[in-house]
Amino acid sequence: MSTSKVLVGFLVGAAVGSALGILLAPDKGSETRKKILEKGNDLGDSIADFSDTIKDKFNEVVDGVKGNFNKAKSSV
């Protein structure tokens, strides 16, 4: 299993767990709505961080491939 699949699974599990915890908590409706909005914002931030991580990893791979290509090209 790849690291990205594990991270996506973790994020989805955390989001579902948080949503269920908030919905099942004995709070007033206005407090529950506020908590849902906060958790939604947190999830959005987590997704943004995850996408930045993926972009960085992709760029590292591309740089590595370019380096290997240049080495092979110069040796030929």
Buried (B, 14 or more C-beta within 10 A) or exposed (E): EEEEEEBBEEBEEBBEEBBEEBEEEEEEEEEBEEBBEEBEEEBEEBEEEBEEEBEEEEEEEEEEEEEEEEEEEEEE
